Amino acid sequence: MADSFKPLAWFFAVLAAVGLTLSILSHFAALLGLQGALGDYAWVLHVGIFVVWVPAVLVSQRLTADFARKDFWKAALRGSPPWMRCMVYGFFGYALLNFALFIMRAPLKGESGAMPSTVVRGFSGHWMAFYAAALAILYSAAHVKDLDASRTCLNGHAVGPLAQFCERCGQLVENAPENRR
């Protein structure tokens, strides 16, 4: 990514982190049957997803332009640490489980507020997944140029962004994400 995009990537990554934090807080409050930190304004988290997701999609297109479609997530998240990639996959898995539970337990009649806790619980699983993905993609975009420029094999040859072994000599890539500890 061009250096001129880094400040914007960081700005939207911070917004995504705030959205993720508020989504998690809203979700835990909803699990307890309480109103979250945003109360009846939890719907703002819907809008916030688009604020961070549009830049994340645009950035991900640039991050993945030279890669096979099957490597989309590897390419888009290659600048993020392993724990962040696990976070994204975990929140998407949890969103599916949470949605299934939400469908089985439709909103109860008589719950008060603009967004009853059952509804917030149903939506917050998706909020967490999309905010986590936007955060990881934007974080990756802020780091990927530095990461790609410094990738070499043990013999010092420059290698591609996803290579585990040198395309030229077959040696192990010393700073491949899979080889970092």
N, CA, C and O of each residue as an XYZ file, in Angstrom:
724
protein
N       0.854     -1.174      0.000
C       0.000      0.000      0.000
C       0.899      1.237      0.000
O       1.997      1.239      0.558
N       0.404      2.260     -0.631
C       1.163      3.508     -0.667
C       1.200      4.119      0.731
O       0.250      4.000      1.505
N       2.307      4.768      1.030
C       2.454      5.396      2.354
C       1.375      6.436      2.622
O       1.035      6.683      3.779
N       0.828      7.053      1.567
C      -0.204      8.072      1.760
C      -1.506      7.468      2.304
O      -2.326      8.188      2.873
N      -1.701      6.164      2.136
C      -2.904      5.503      2.627
C      -2.789      5.090      4.086
O      -3.801      4.819      4.733
N      -1.572      5.037      4.611
C      -1.386      4.536      5.973
C      -2.140      5.334      7.037
O      -2.781      4.729      7.897
N      -2.088      6.674      7.014
C      -2.843      7.403      8.042
C      -4.350      7.130      7.972
O      -5.008      7.021      9.007
N      -4.894      7.018      6.761
C      -6.315      6.698      6.620
C      -6.605      5.277      7.092
O      -7.620      5.027      7.743
N      -5.718      4.357      6.762
C      -5.901      2.978      7.215
C      -5.911      2.925      8.743
O      -6.741      2.240      9.339
N      -4.989      3.649      9.370
C      -4.948      3.682     10.839
C      -6.205      4.324     11.414
O      -6.758      3.833     12.398
N      -6.658      5.415     10.808
C      -7.866      6.105     11.285
C      -9.062      5.156     11.284
O      -9.770      5.036     12.284
N      -9.281      4.481     10.150
C     -10.423      3.577     10.064
C     -10.217      2.319     10.894
O     -11.192      1.731     11.362
N      -8.972      1.891     11.089
C      -8.700      0.754     11.959
C      -9.075      1.094     13.405
O      -9.632      0.259     14.118
N      -8.772      2.304     13.827
C      -9.147      2.734     15.183
C     -10.672      2.785     15.318
O     -11.222      2.354     16.331
N     -11.349      3.312     14.298
C     -12.820      3.324     14.329
C     -13.375      1.898     14.402
O     -14.328      1.634     15.134
N     -12.773      0.985     13.640
C     -13.211     -0.408     13.676
C     -12.980     -1.011     15.058
O     -13.812     -1.779     15.541
N     -11.866     -0.675     15.697
C     -11.583     -1.176     17.047
C     -12.610     -0.660     18.048
O     -13.052     -1.400     18.927
N     -12.988      0.608     17.913
C     -14.026      1.180     18.788
C     -15.349      0.459     18.537
O     -16.040      0.086     19.484
N     -15.702      0.264     17.270
C     -16.935     -0.451     16.937
C     -16.927     -1.872     17.464
O     -17.938     -2.353     17.976
N     -15.785     -2.550     17.342
C     -15.667     -3.914     17.853
C     -15.852     -3.934     19.365
O     -16.562     -4.789     19.894
N     -15.218     -3.000     20.057
C     -15.338     -2.932     21.521
C     -16.784     -2.678     21.938
O     -17.292     -3.337     22.845
N     -17.448     -1.729     21.283
C     -18.851     -1.438     21.615
C     -19.758     -2.615     21.275
O     -20.740     -2.866     21.974
N     -19.433     -3.336     20.204
C     -20.213     -4.515     19.829
C     -20.079     -5.611     20.878
O     -21.061     -6.249     21.256
N     -18.848     -5.820     21.345
C     -18.616     -6.836     22.378
C     -19.353     -6.467     23.658
O     -20.000     -7.313     24.275
N     -19.253     -5.197     24.056
C     -19.957     -4.748     25.264
C     -21.467     -4.896     25.114
O     -22.149     -5.329     26.043
N     -21.983     -4.538     23.950
C     -23.424     -4.672     23.689
C     -23.839     -6.140     23.723
O     -24.904     -6.482     24.237
N     -22.994     -6.995     23.175
C     -23.309     -8.421     23.133
C     -23.365     -9.007     24.542
O     -24.317     -9.709     24.886
N     -22.353     -8.722     25.356
C     -22.351     -9.257     26.717
C     -23.518     -8.710     27.540
O     -24.117     -9.440     28.329
N     -23.836     -7.449     27.359
C     -24.993     -6.887     28.061
C     -26.271     -7.596     27.613
O     -27.123     -7.924     28.438
N     -26.403     -7.830     26.310
C     -27.591     -8.509     25.787
C     -27.688     -9.943     26.314
O     -28.783    -10.431     26.595
N     -26.548    -10.613     26.447
C     -26.552    -11.971     27.005
C     -27.103    -11.974     28.436
O     -27.732    -12.935     28.878
N     -26.848    -10.875     29.139
C     -27.335    -10.745     30.521
C     -28.736    -10.149     30.596
O     -29.294     -9.989     31.682
N     -29.300     -9.821     29.433
C     -30.635     -9.229     29.393
C     -30.644     -7.751     29.726
O     -31.694     -7.192     30.044
N     -29.483     -7.109     29.657
C     -29.358     -5.691     29.985
C     -29.168     -4.862     28.723
O     -28.859     -5.390     27.655
N     -29.358     -3.550     28.868
C     -29.023     -2.655     27.769
C     -27.527     -2.398     27.805
O     -26.932     -2.259     28.873
N     -26.935     -2.338     26.631
C     -25.499     -2.113     26.534
C     -25.142     -0.659     26.732
O     -25.985      0.161     27.098
N     -23.888     -0.350     26.487
C     -23.350      0.993     26.676
C     -24.076      2.028     25.814
O     -24.160      3.199     26.187
N     -24.599      1.600     24.664
C     -25.277      2.537     23.770
C     -26.781      2.594     23.992
O     -27.460      3.431     23.397
N     -27.308      1.723     24.834
C     -28.739      1.725     25.131
C     -29.572      1.576     23.873
O     -29.321      0.699     23.047
N     -30.580      2.453     23.734
C     -31.459      2.421     22.572
C     -30.759      2.882     21.296
O     -31.337      2.811     20.212
N     -29.524      3.352     21.417
C     -28.770      3.814     20.243
C     -27.830      2.735     19.701
O     -26.914      3.036     18.936
N     -28.055      1.495     20.092
C     -27.222      0.397     19.599
C     -27.299      0.281     18.078
O     -26.376     -0.237     17.449
N     -28.380      0.755     17.491
C     -28.524      0.717     16.027
C     -27.413      1.493     15.323
O     -27.150      1.259     14.143
N     -26.763      2.406     16.029
C     -25.654      3.173     15.452
C     -24.535      2.222     15.000
O     -23.793      2.531     14.067
N     -24.422      1.082     15.657
C     -23.393      0.108     15.270
C     -23.654     -0.454     13.864
O     -22.719     -0.868     13.179
N     -24.917     -0.468     13.438
C     -25.234     -0.852     12.049
C     -24.575      0.122     11.081
O     -23.903     -0.286     10.133
N     -24.773      1.400     11.328
C     -24.237      2.456     10.464
C     -22.708      2.427     10.499
O     -22.049      2.568      9.469
N     -22.165      2.243     11.682
C     -20.715      2.225     11.840
C     -20.034      1.141     11.024
O     -18.904      1.319     10.571
N     -20.715      0.019     10.835
C     -20.125     -1.046     10.012
C     -19.820     -0.520      8.621
O     -18.753     -0.800      8.074
N     -20.745      0.240      8.040
C     -20.523      0.760      6.684
C     -19.412      1.800      6.656
O     -18.687      1.914      5.668
N     -19.280      2.552      7.730
C     -18.223      3.563      7.808
C     -16.842      2.918      7.724
O     -15.940      3.469      7.094
N     -16.670      1.759      8.352
C     -15.363      1.091      8.321
C     -15.285      0.001      7.265
O     -14.195     -0.323      6.793
N     -16.422     -0.570      6.888
C     -16.396     -1.684      5.952
C     -16.109     -1.224      4.529
O     -15.399     -1.920      3.802
N     -16.632     -0.082      4.106
C     -16.362      0.414      2.749
C     -14.860      0.620      2.541
O     -14.326      0.131      1.546
N     -14.146      1.328      3.443
C     -12.697      1.440      3.265
C     -11.990      0.072      3.324
O     -11.023     -0.156      2.598
N     -12.467     -0.824      4.179
C     -11.846     -2.142      4.284
C     -11.992     -2.925      2.978
O     -11.053     -3.598      2.554
N     -13.147     -2.844      2.344
C     -13.367     -3.537      1.073
C     -12.477     -2.934     -0.011
O     -11.862     -3.662     -0.790
N     -12.411     -1.613     -0.060
C     -11.573     -0.951     -1.066
C     -10.099     -1.309     -0.875
O      -9.390     -1.577     -1.845
N      -9.649     -1.314      0.358
C      -8.261     -1.654      0.654
C      -8.003     -3.130      0.353
O      -6.947     -3.481     -0.174
N      -8.963     -3.992      0.685
C      -8.767     -5.423      0.444
C      -8.653     -5.725     -1.049
O      -7.953     -6.660     -1.438
N      -9.327     -4.952     -1.879
C      -9.201     -5.143     -3.325
C      -7.771     -4.878     -3.782
O      -7.241     -5.587     -4.637
N      -7.157     -3.856     -3.206
C      -5.760     -3.562     -3.553
C      -4.805     -4.593     -2.971
O      -3.820     -4.965     -3.609
N      -5.097     -5.055     -1.757
C      -4.220     -6.039     -1.110
C      -4.250     -7.393     -1.816
O      -3.268     -8.135     -1.777
N      -5.365     -7.716     -2.459
C      -5.540     -9.048     -3.040
C      -5.504     -9.060     -4.563
O      -5.736    -10.102     -5.175
N      -5.220     -7.935     -5.174
C      -5.295     -7.822     -6.635
C      -4.425     -8.836     -7.368
O      -4.833     -9.329     -8.419
N      -3.258     -9.160     -6.861
C      -2.321    -10.050     -7.549
C      -2.388    -11.496     -7.064
O      -1.478    -12.279     -7.335
N      -3.445    -11.854     -6.357
C      -3.535    -13.176     -5.755
C      -4.744    -13.935     -6.280
O      -5.721    -13.343     -6.739
N      -4.656    -15.256     -6.203
C      -5.781    -16.109     -6.577
C      -6.925    -15.873     -5.592
O      -6.703    -15.565     -4.421
N      -8.133    -16.021     -6.085
C      -9.323    -15.799     -5.251
C      -9.319    -16.682     -4.003
O      -9.768    -16.259     -2.937
N      -8.813    -17.902     -4.137
C      -8.778    -18.818     -2.991
C      -7.856    -18.324     -1.877
O      -7.983    -18.755     -0.731
N      -6.938    -17.433     -2.204
C      -6.013    -16.876     -1.216
C      -6.444    -15.502     -0.714
O      -5.637    -14.765     -0.147
N      -7.711    -15.155     -0.920
C      -8.192    -13.818     -0.558
C      -7.845    -13.447      0.882
O      -7.207    -12.423      1.124
N      -8.265    -14.282      1.844
C      -8.054    -13.929      3.250
C      -6.578    -13.949      3.628
O      -6.138    -13.120      4.424
N      -5.811    -14.874      3.076
C      -4.366    -14.898      3.332
C      -3.734    -13.601      2.850
O      -2.919    -12.999      3.549
N      -4.115    -13.174      1.646
C      -3.540    -11.956      1.070
C      -4.020    -10.713      1.807
O      -3.227     -9.816      2.093
N      -5.307    -10.655      2.114
C      -5.865     -9.463      2.763
C      -5.342     -9.282      4.179
O      -5.192     -8.154      4.649
N      -5.064    -10.385      4.859
C      -4.649    -10.308      6.272
C      -3.161    -10.586      6.464
O      -2.718    -10.788      7.594
N      -2.381    -10.599      5.381
C      -0.967    -10.965      5.503
C      -0.150     -9.992      6.339
O       0.918    -10.367      6.824
N      -0.601     -8.778      6.523
C       0.114     -7.812      7.345
C      -0.336     -7.786      8.787
O       0.152     -6.978      9.578
N      -1.259     -8.658      9.137
C      -1.761     -8.691     10.515
C      -1.128     -9.852     11.274
O      -0.734    -10.846     10.664
N      -1.026     -9.739     12.594
C      -0.429    -10.826     13.386
C      -1.360    -12.046     13.425
O      -2.564    -11.915     13.203
N      -0.811    -13.210     13.703
C      -1.623    -14.440     13.727
C      -2.835    -14.360     14.656
O      -3.901    -14.868     14.309
N      -2.697    -13.740     15.818
C      -3.823    -13.672     16.745
C      -4.983    -12.878     16.140
O      -6.146    -13.160     16.429
N      -4.669    -11.892     15.306
C      -5.711    -11.079     14.698
C      -6.471    -11.887     13.643
O      -7.689    -11.766     13.518
N      -5.743    -12.706     12.889
C      -6.398    -13.573     11.906
C      -7.318    -14.564     12.626
O      -8.443    -14.799     12.187
N      -6.841    -15.139     13.724
C      -7.670    -16.061     14.517
C      -8.906    -15.349     15.050
O      -9.990    -15.930     15.091
N      -8.746    -14.096     15.458
C      -9.867    -13.309     15.960
C     -10.950    -13.179     14.889
O     -12.135    -13.356     15.168
N     -10.531    -12.870     13.661
C     -11.494    -12.701     12.564
C     -12.247    -14.004     12.327
O     -13.477    -14.013     12.284
N     -11.510    -15.108     12.173
C     -12.151    -16.394     11.918
C     -13.050    -16.796     13.092
O     -14.141    -17.329     12.889
N     -12.591    -16.540     14.307
C     -13.382    -16.864     15.488
C     -14.680    -16.081     15.558
O     -15.732    -16.645     15.857
N     -14.614    -14.789     15.285
C     -15.835    -13.977     15.331
C     -16.810    -14.363     14.212
O     -18.022    -14.326     14.423
N     -16.311    -14.730     13.037
C     -17.226    -15.163     11.980
C     -17.881    -16.497     12.345
O     -19.074    -16.686     12.107
N     -17.115    -17.411     12.917
C     -17.695    -18.670     13.377
C     -18.731    -18.433     14.465
O     -19.807    -19.032     14.459
N     -18.389    -17.546     15.404
C     -19.322    -17.233     16.487
C     -20.572    -16.551     15.948
O     -21.671    -16.796     16.446
N     -20.423    -15.700     14.940
C     -21.586    -15.017     14.355
C     -22.575    -16.032     13.790
O     -23.785    -15.869     13.945
N     -22.073    -17.071     13.141
C     -22.961    -18.102     12.595
C     -23.696    -18.842     13.712
O     -24.908    -19.045     13.638
N     -22.959    -19.240     14.741
C     -23.564    -19.925     15.883
C     -24.578    -19.021     16.581
O     -25.691    -19.446     16.888
N     -24.189    -17.792     16.824
C     -25.055    -16.836     17.499
C     -26.332    -16.589     16.699
O     -27.415    -16.476     17.273
N     -26.205    -16.504     15.368
C     -27.378    -16.270     14.528
C     -28.331    -17.461     14.595
O     -29.548    -17.284     14.653
N     -27.778    -18.674     14.587
C     -28.619    -19.874     14.698
C     -29.382    -19.861     16.030
O     -30.573    -20.170     16.069
N     -28.696    -19.505     17.109
C     -29.360    -19.417     18.416
C     -30.410    -18.315     18.434
O     -31.470    -18.469     19.041
N     -30.117    -17.211     17.770
C     -31.058    -16.093     17.693
C     -32.328    -16.521     16.955
O     -33.435    -16.200     17.388
N     -32.173    -17.239     15.852
C     -33.325    -17.694     15.073
C     -34.202    -18.628     15.898
O     -35.430    -18.568     15.831
N     -33.553    -19.493     16.681
C     -34.316    -20.433     17.510
C     -35.058    -19.716     18.633
O     -36.094    -20.187     19.101
N     -34.531    -18.589     19.057
C     -35.173    -17.848     20.156
C     -35.531    -16.455     19.650
O     -34.819    -15.483     19.901
N     -36.631    -16.382     18.946
C     -37.090    -15.113     18.389
C     -37.305    -14.115     19.518
O     -37.488    -14.508     20.670
N     -37.285    -12.818     19.189
C     -37.490    -11.800     20.225
C     -38.758    -12.065     21.033
O     -39.819    -12.374     20.491
N     -38.607    -11.935     22.327
C     -39.735    -12.163     23.220
C     -40.709    -10.998     23.161
O     -40.308     -9.838     23.066
N     -41.988    -11.322     23.220
C     -42.986    -10.255     23.269
C     -42.901     -9.596     24.634
O     -42.668    -10.252     25.649
N     -43.093     -8.310     24.635
C     -43.078     -7.589     25.888
C     -41.728     -7.000     26.244
O     -41.627     -6.248     27.213
N     -40.672     -7.324     25.480
C     -39.383     -6.687     25.752
C     -39.485     -5.233     25.333
O     -40.039     -4.913     24.282
N     -38.949     -4.368     26.158
C     -39.085     -2.940     25.881
C     -37.813     -2.371     25.274
O     -36.758     -3.006     25.283
N     -37.937     -1.172     24.753
C     -36.792     -0.481     24.169
C     -36.826     -0.541     22.658
O     -37.524     -1.364     22.067
N     -36.055      0.352     22.039
C     -36.002      0.408     20.583
C     -35.412     -0.879     20.022
O     -35.846     -1.359     18.975
N     -34.426     -1.437     20.713
C     -33.821     -2.701     20.303
C     -33.775     -3.615     21.522
O     -32.877     -3.493     22.355
N     -34.736     -4.531     21.632
C     -34.726     -5.451     22.779
C     -33.405     -6.216     22.850
O     -32.729     -6.392     21.837
N     -33.045     -6.665     24.043
C     -31.749     -7.331     24.238
C     -31.600     -8.558     23.357
O     -30.487     -8.868     22.933
N     -32.686     -9.269     23.068
C     -32.608    -10.442     22.202
C     -32.196    -10.036     20.792
O     -31.400    -10.723     20.152
N     -32.733     -8.930     20.311
C     -32.402     -8.435     18.975
C     -30.955     -7.944     18.945
O     -30.227     -8.215     17.991
N     -30.542     -7.229     19.980
C     -29.154     -6.763     20.064
C     -28.218     -7.960     20.061
O     -27.176     -7.940     19.405
N     -28.589     -8.999     20.793
C     -27.754    -10.203     20.805
C     -27.639    -10.787     19.403
O     -26.550    -11.182     18.987
N     -28.739    -10.846     18.673
C     -28.721    -11.389     17.317
C     -27.845    -10.580     16.381
O     -27.067    -11.143     15.611
N     -27.967     -9.266     16.442
C     -27.190     -8.402     15.558
C     -25.728     -8.284     15.992
O     -24.837     -8.197     15.147
N     -25.482     -8.279     17.281
C     -24.126     -8.013     17.758
C     -23.121     -9.074     17.339
O     -21.933     -8.777     17.214
N     -23.564    -10.285     17.122
C     -22.661    -11.310     16.612
C     -22.107    -10.918     15.249
O     -20.922    -11.099     14.970
N     -22.975    -10.382     14.411
C     -22.547     -9.921     13.088
C     -21.712     -8.641     13.198
O     -20.729     -8.470     12.477
N     -22.107     -7.759     14.094
C     -21.318     -6.534     14.282
C     -19.882     -6.902     14.639
O     -18.936     -6.368     14.061
N     -19.726     -7.819     15.597
C     -18.384     -8.207     16.034
C     -17.580     -8.786     14.873
O     -16.403     -8.463     14.713
N     -18.205     -9.637     14.064
C     -17.499    -10.261     12.942
C     -17.045     -9.222     11.925
O     -15.896     -9.247     11.483
N     -17.929     -8.319     11.555
C     -17.576     -7.344     10.519
C     -16.615     -6.269     11.029
O     -15.730     -5.836     10.292
N     -16.776     -5.842     12.260
C     -15.805     -4.888     12.821
C     -14.424     -5.550     12.963
O     -13.406     -4.912     12.696
N     -14.385     -6.812     13.379
C     -13.104     -7.527     13.522
C     -12.423     -7.672     12.165
O     -11.215     -7.465     12.051
N     -13.192     -8.028     11.134
C     -12.613     -8.175      9.794
C     -12.102     -6.839      9.273
O     -11.012     -6.768      8.707
N     -12.882     -5.780      9.462
C     -12.446     -4.455      9.012
C     -11.180     -4.037      9.747
O     -10.251     -3.513      9.132
N     -11.134     -4.262     11.045
C      -9.941     -3.926     11.832
C      -8.721     -4.670     11.305
O      -7.668     -4.064     11.104
N      -8.846     -5.966     11.080
C      -7.702     -6.771     10.636
C      -7.250     -6.383      9.230
O      -6.050     -6.315      8.968
N      -8.184     -6.130      8.333
C      -7.834     -5.738      6.961
C      -7.133     -4.388      6.963
O      -6.109     -4.216      6.303
N      -7.675     -3.441      7.696
C      -7.091     -2.096      7.731
C      -5.732     -2.106      8.440
O      -4.808     -1.410      8.018
N      -5.612     -2.878      9.495
C      -4.327     -3.034     10.176
C      -3.315     -3.641      9.212
O      -2.178     -3.179      9.125
N      -3.730     -4.666      8.495
C      -2.867     -5.318      7.510
C      -2.405     -4.317      6.452
O      -1.231     -4.301      6.083
N      -3.316     -3.492      5.971
C      -2.979     -2.502      4.941
C      -1.932     -1.517      5.442
O      -1.079     -1.068      4.677
N      -1.995     -1.185      6.713
C      -1.027     -0.240      7.278
C       0.358     -0.859      7.409
O       1.348     -0.133      7.503
N       0.447     -2.192      7.418
C       1.727     -2.876      7.613
C       2.258     -3.609      6.397
O       3.436     -3.964      6.370
N       1.448     -3.844      5.410
C       1.806     -4.781      4.348
C       2.991     -4.348      3.491
O       3.778     -5.208      3.096
N       3.157     -3.096      3.190
C       4.275     -2.679      2.336
C       5.603     -2.967      3.026
O       6.530     -3.497      2.413
N       5.686     -2.619      4.288
C       6.905     -2.886      5.049
C       7.181     -4.382      5.094
O       8.327     -4.810      4.959
N       6.149     -5.163      5.282
C       6.282     -6.608      5.382
C       6.721     -7.197      4.052
O       7.651     -8.003      4.014
N       6.070     -6.811      2.956
C       6.382     -7.362      1.640
C       7.791     -6.981      1.186
O       8.481     -7.784      0.557
N       8.211     -5.775      1.499
C       9.528     -5.305      1.049
C      10.662     -6.063      1.737
O      11.750     -6.176      1.173
N      10.434     -6.573      2.923
C      11.513     -7.195      3.684
C      11.526     -8.722      3.597
O      12.307     -9.358      4.304
N      10.702     -9.320      2.769
C      10.623    -10.783      2.698
C      11.737    -11.341      1.821
O      11.842    -11.016      0.639
N      12.551    -12.175      2.417
C      13.659    -12.817      1.698
C      13.768    -14.270      2.136
O      13.268    -14.665      3.189
N      14.440    -15.054      1.293
C      14.733    -16.433      1.675
C      16.041    -16.436      2.475
O      16.644    -15.386      2.700
N      16.464    -17.612      2.894
C      17.699    -17.725      3.672
C      18.931    -17.335      2.857
O      19.973    -17.005      3.423
N      18.811    -17.372      1.514
C      19.918    -16.958      0.645
C      19.840    -15.482      0.267
O      20.682    -14.998     -0.490
N      18.852    -14.765      0.776
C      18.741    -13.330      0.534
C      17.937    -12.928     -0.691
O      17.900    -11.741     -1.015
N      17.294    -13.848     -1.383
C      16.487    -13.509     -2.548
C      15.143    -12.937     -2.109
O      14.544    -13.413     -1.145
N      14.676    -11.920     -2.817
C      13.348    -11.367     -2.550
C      12.304    -12.399     -2.963
O      12.450    -13.062     -3.989
N      11.249    -12.530     -2.160
C      10.189    -13.501     -2.439
C       8.824    -12.822     -2.396
O       8.685    -11.710     -1.886
N       7.833    -13.499     -2.933
C       6.473    -12.975     -2.965
C       5.834    -12.903     -1.593
O       6.320    -13.522     -0.647
N       4.753    -12.154     -1.477
C       4.108    -11.914     -0.184
C       3.581    -13.149      0.536
O       3.528    -13.155      1.766
N       3.189    -14.194     -0.187
C       2.659    -15.382      0.468
C       3.597    -16.572      0.430
O       3.261    -17.641      0.939
N       4.777    -16.403     -0.171
C       5.707    -17.524     -0.343
C       6.240    -18.025      0.992
O       6.594    -17.237      1.870
N       6.290    -19.337      1.131
C       6.936    -19.963      2.284
C       8.333    -20.435      1.906
O       9.209    -20.595      2.756
N       8.519    -20.658      0.588
C       9.810    -21.075      0.055
C      10.160    -20.184     -1.119
O       9.270    -19.721     -1.832
N      11.441    -19.938     -1.331
C      11.931    -19.082     -2.407
C      11.583    -19.682     -3.764
O      11.817    -20.864     -4.017
N      11.021    -18.844     -4.631
C      10.679    -19.281     -5.979
C      11.941    -19.513     -6.815
O      11.899    -20.240     -7.808
N      13.041    -18.911     -6.425
C      14.297    -18.970     -7.180
C      15.179    -20.151     -6.778
O      15.684    -20.875     -7.636
N      15.362    -20.345     -5.459
C      16.288    -21.381     -5.008
C      15.650    -22.467     -4.142
O      16.293    -23.474     -3.846
N      14.389    -22.276     -3.732
C      13.701    -23.287     -2.936
C      13.970    -23.236     -1.443
O      13.433    -24.049     -0.691
N      14.797    -22.289     -0.999
C      15.106    -22.161      0.430
C      13.884    -21.651      1.206
O      12.991    -21.012      0.650
N      13.877    -21.954      2.493
C      12.836    -21.482      3.394
C      12.856    -19.956      3.460
O      13.922    -19.340      3.460
N      11.662    -19.351      3.517
C      11.573    -17.899      3.686
C      11.689    -17.624      5.172
O      10.880    -18.107      5.964
N      12.702    -16.844      5.554
C      12.992    -16.654      6.979
C      11.948    -15.836      7.711
O      11.756    -16.028      8.912
N      11.280    -14.945      7.039
C      10.280    -14.125      7.734
C       8.884    -14.379      7.203
O       8.072    -13.456      7.144
N       8.584    -15.619      6.813
C       7.239    -16.005      6.421
C       6.371    -16.015      7.667
O       6.836    -16.412      8.736
N       5.107    -15.583      7.552
C       4.234    -15.578      8.738
C       4.161    -16.937      9.426
O       4.065    -17.004     10.651
N       4.206    -18.018      8.655
C       4.135    -19.351      9.233
C       5.407    -19.715      9.992
O       5.378    -20.589     10.858
N       6.528    -19.051      9.677
C       7.805    -19.381     10.308
C       8.161    -18.447     11.473
O       9.191    -18.628     12.123
N       7.311    -17.454     11.733
C       7.568    -16.543     12.870
C       7.062    -17.182     14.137
O       6.058    -17.894     14.119
N       7.728    -16.944     15.213
C       7.274    -17.464     16.518
C       7.151    -16.341     17.497
O       6.784    -16.565     18.650
